[in-house]
Amino acid sequence: MIQLFKIANQKFTPAFTQDEAFWINVENPTEEESKALMERYDLAEDFITDLQDADENSRMEYDEGNILIILRVPLYYRHQAANISFTTAPLGVIIVEDKIITLSFYDNEVLTQYIDCKHRPFRITQQSFLLQIALRTSIYYLKFLKEINRRTTRIENELHQSMRNKELIQLLSLEKSLVYFSTALKSNEIILERLQRSRWLQQDPEADDLVEDVIIENKQAIEMTNIHTSIMSGTMDAFASIISNNLNVRMKFLAAVAFVLMLPTLIASIYGMNIPLPLQDNPYAFAILMGVSIVLSVLLVLYFIRKKLF
């Protein structure tokens, strides 16, 4: 899908032709749409095909006057079937002539505000819009980190009630998301620092202050990710120890119960042998043997209680 936007009163509004458009947003393009873009703007094929790789790293590339900047943006899968709720994907920003093209093969929320034309007015240039996208990317990382923290707290509360694999698997999924976030943010940091030194960005004098703000927001997101990763790692280790300890306690309890049941079983087994036995002619033999079994079992239970095995 290709969407066209022009500038009106420092905001984006829909455009009808590519000639009047300043911003061309391309989402999940078909093969025909990709070929049309490459032919119209003389783009290198890998400008588009590389973005299909979910693991494509952030980078900045020049080709015959065109510039490709790839940022790693956060994704949030809300449906239950997703194996992992939070991950990252590449978002390409291509600078061609007097236009800017955003291209993504994965649904993300970073550009939603601009696509809906509900953003605050700002002085729109190629440089400023790219930095706004990078700033929104960092903001969404921080937003999703807060959601990860909220989910972690909820899962911890559930784990206090019952030690189940379901909660541990959820924690593992969130821990993987934090690893993805950390890797993507550090990759973005390298690109932002390179972008700050580029001649292309310096063509817009007002972009210097904005790029500093973007780098600061990205560093903050990195710090928050590192903090949450440390907390998550400690939490996983703590609950693993708790589960192991609970298993040991239950095994001790079962062993103690087995000992208690073993005494009546042993006495019954001995008196079940077909040989002369004490009390075999006593009419009260059964009652005596049951009494002895109960007394020995009670004494053993009291011993285990004293040793805190019950």
C-alpha positions in Angstrom: 0.0 0.0 0.0 1.3 3.5 -1.0 0.1 6.6 0.8 0.9 10.1 -0.4 1.2 13.2 1.8 2.0 16.9 1.1 2.8 19.8 3.5 0.1 22.3 4.4 0.5 24.7 7.3 3.4 22.8 8.8 1.3 19.6 8.9 0.9 16.6 6.6 -2.3 16.3 4.5 -3.2 13.7 1.9 -1.8 14.2 -1.6 -3.3 12.9 -4.9 -0.1 12.5 -7.0 3.5 11.6 -6.3 4.6 14.9 -8.0 3.0 17.0 -5.4 3.8 14.6 -2.5 6.6 15.3 0.0 6.2 12.1 2.0 5.5 8.7 0.4 4.6 6.0 3.0 4.9 2.5 1.7 3.6 -0.4 3.8 3.8 -4.1 2.8 4.3 -3.2 -0.9 3.5 -5.7 -3.6 6.1 -6.7 -6.1 4.6 -4.4 -8.7 4.6 -1.4 -6.3 8.2 -2.1 -5.4 9.3 -2.2 -9.0 7.4 1.0 -9.7 9.2 2.8 -6.9 12.6 1.6 -8.0 12.0 2.7 -11.6 10.4 6.1 -10.8 13.1 7.1 -8.3 16.0 5.1 -9.6 16.5 3.2 -6.4 18.9 0.3 -5.8 17.1 -3.0 -5.5 18.6 -3.7 -2.1 17.1 -0.5 -0.7 13.7 -2.3 -0.7 14.6 -6.0 -0.6 16.9 -5.6 2.5 13.9 -4.3 4.5 12.1 -7.6 4.0 14.6 -9.2 6.4 13.2 -9.0 10.0 16.8 -9.2 11.3 18.2 -6.3 9.1 20.5 -4.1 11.3 20.3 -0.3 11.4 22.5 1.3 8.9 23.0 4.4 6.7 23.8 3.9 3.0 24.4 6.2 0.0 23.7 5.3 -3.6 23.9 7.8 -6.5 22.5 10.7 -4.5 19.9 8.7 -2.7 20.2 8.0 1.0 18.8 5.0 2.9 18.6 5.1 6.7 17.3 1.9 8.4 16.1 2.2 12.0 14.9 -0.7 14.2 11.5 0.2 15.5 9.4 -1.6 18.2 6.5 -3.8 17.4 3.6 -4.8 19.6 1.5 -7.9 18.7 -1.8 -7.7 20.6 -3.3 -10.9 19.5 -3.1 -13.9 21.8 -1.6 -16.3 19.2 1.7 -14.4 19.0 4.6 -16.3 20.6 6.2 -13.0 21.7 4.3 -9.7 22.2 7.1 -7.3 21.8 9.8 -7.4 19.2 11.6 -5.1 16.6 11.6 -4.7 12.9 13.4 -2.5 10.3 11.9 0.7 9.0 13.5 2.2 6.0 13.7 6.0 5.4 14.8 6.8 1.8 15.8 10.4 0.8 15.3 11.0 -2.9 15.3 14.4 -4.6 12.9 16.6 -2.7 10.9 13.7 -1.2 11.2 11.3 1.7 10.0 7.7 1.4 9.2 5.5 4.4 9.1 1.8 3.7 8.2 -1.1 6.0 7.1 -4.7 5.6 6.0 -4.9 9.2 3.1 -3.1 10.9 4.3 -0.6 13.4 2.8 2.3 15.3 5.6 4.8 15.0 4.2 6.6 11.9 0.5 6.4 12.9 0.3 9.9 14.2 1.7 11.3 11.0 -0.4 9.1 8.7 -3.6 10.2 10.5 -2.4 13.8 10.2 -2.9 14.4 13.9 0.6 15.4 14.8 1.6 18.8 16.1 2.7 21.3 13.5 6.5 21.6 13.0 8.9 23.0 10.4 8.9 20.1 8.0 12.1 19.3 6.1 13.6 16.0 5.1 16.1 16.2 8.0 13.5 17.3 10.6 11.0 14.6 9.6 13.6 11.9 9.8 14.6 13.0 13.3 10.9 13.2 14.3 10.6 9.5 13.2 13.7 8.6 15.2 12.3 10.5 18.2 8.9 8.8 18.0 10.8 5.5 17.8 12.5 6.2 21.1 9.2 7.3 22.7 7.5 4.0 21.6 10.4 2.0 23.0 9.9 3.8 26.4 6.1 3.2 26.1 6.5 -0.5 25.5 9.1 -0.8 28.3 6.5 0.5 30.7 4.0 -2.1 29.4 6.6 -4.8 29.9 7.3 -3.6 33.4 3.5 -3.7 34.2 3.2 -7.2 32.8 6.2 -8.4 34.8 4.7 -7.1 38.0 1.4 -8.9 37.3 3.1 -12.2 36.5 5.2 -11.9 39.7 2.1 -11.5 41.7 0.6 -14.6 40.1 3.8 -16.6 40.7 3.5 -15.8 44.4 0.2 -17.7 44.4 1.1 -20.7 42.3 4.4 -21.8 40.7 3.3 -22.8 37.2 5.2 -23.1 33.9 2.7 -20.7 32.2 3.9 -17.7 34.2 7.6 -18.6 33.8 7.2 -18.9 30.0 5.6 -15.5 30.0 8.5 -14.0 31.9 10.9 -15.7 29.4 9.1 -14.2 26.5 9.3 -10.7 28.1 13.0 -11.3 28.8 13.5 -12.1 25.1 11.7 -8.9 24.1 14.1 -6.9 26.3 17.1 -8.5 24.5 15.6 -7.5 21.2 15.0 -3.9 22.4 18.5 -3.6 23.8 20.1 -4.8 20.6 17.9 -2.5 18.4 18.4 0.6 20.5 22.2 0.2 20.5 22.1 -0.3 16.8 20.0 2.9 16.4 22.4 4.8 18.6 25.3 4.1 16.2 23.2 5.4 13.3 22.1 8.5 15.1 25.7 9.4 16.0 26.8 8.8 12.4 23.8 10.9 11.2 24.8 13.7 13.5 28.2 14.0 11.8 26.8 13.7 8.3 26.9 16.6 5.8 23.4 15.9 4.8 22.0 16.6 8.2 24.1 19.7 8.6 22.3 21.2 5.6 19.5 22.0 8.0 21.0 24.3 10.7 18.0 23.7 13.1 18.4 20.0 13.0 21.4 20.1 15.4 19.3 20.7 18.5 16.7 18.1 17.5 19.3 15.4 16.9 20.7 16.0 20.4 17.2 15.4 21.8 16.8 12.2 19.8 20.1 10.8 21.0 19.2 11.7 24.6 15.8 9.9 24.3 17.5 6.9 22.7 20.1 6.7 25.5 17.3 6.9 28.1 15.5 4.0 26.4 18.8 2.1 26.5 19.2 2.7 30.2 15.6 1.7 30.9 16.1 -1.5 28.9 19.2 -2.3 30.8 17.5 -1.7 34.1 14.5 -3.9 33.2 16.8 -6.6 31.9 18.7 -6.7 35.1 15.5 -6.8 37.2 14.1 -9.5 34.9 17.2 -11.7 35.1 17.2 -11.4 38.9 13.5 -12.3 39.1 13.9 -15.3 36.9 16.8 -16.6 39.0 14.9 -16.0 42.2 11.8 -17.8 41.1 13.9 -20.7 39.7 15.5 -21.0 43.2 12.0 -20.8 44.9 10.6 -23.5 42.6 13.6 -25.8 43.2 13.3 -25.3 47.0 9.5 -26.0 46.8 10.3 -29.2 45.0 12.7 -30.3 47.7 10.2 -29.5 50.4 7.5 -31.6 48.7 9.9 -34.5 48.1 10.8 -34.5 51.9 7.1 -34.5 52.8 6.4 -37.4 50.5 9.4 -39.3 51.8 8.1 -38.7 55.4 4.6 -40.0 54.5 6.2 -43.1 52.9 8.1 -43.8 56.2 4.9 -43.4 58.2 3.0 -45.8 56.0 5.9 -48.2 55.9 5.6 -49.4 59.5 2.0 -50.7 59.4 2.8 -52.3 56.0 5.9 -54.0 57.5 4.0 -55.4 60.4 1.2 -56.6 58.2 3.7 -58.2 55.8 5.5 -60.1 58.7 2.2 -61.4 60.1 1.1 -62.4 56.6 3.8 -65.1 56.4 2.7 -68.7 56.7 5.0 -69.6 59.7 4.5 -69.8 63.4 4.3 -66.2 64.8 3.9 -64.6 68.3 0.4 -64.0 69.3 -1.0 -66.2 66.6 -3.2 -68.0 69.1 -4.2 -64.8 71.0 -7.8 -63.8 70.2 -6.8 -60.2 70.6 -3.8 -60.4 68.2 -5.4 -58.2 65.5 -6.2 -55.4 67.9 -2.8 -55.6 69.5 -1.0 -55.4 66.2 -3.2 -52.5 65.0 -2.5 -50.7 68.2 1.2 -51.2 67.9 1.1 -50.0 64.3 -0.9 -46.9 65.2 1.4 -46.0 68.2 4.6 -46.4 66.1 3.1 -44.3 63.3 2.0 -41.6 65.7 5.5 -41.5 67.3 7.1 -41.3 63.8 4.7 -38.5 62.8 5.6 -36.5 66.0 9.3 -37.0 65.3 8.9 -35.7 61.7 6.8 -32.7 63.0 9.6 -31.9 65.4 12.1 -32.0 62.5 9.7 -29.8 60.5 9.2 -32.3 57.8 5.4 -32.0 58.2 
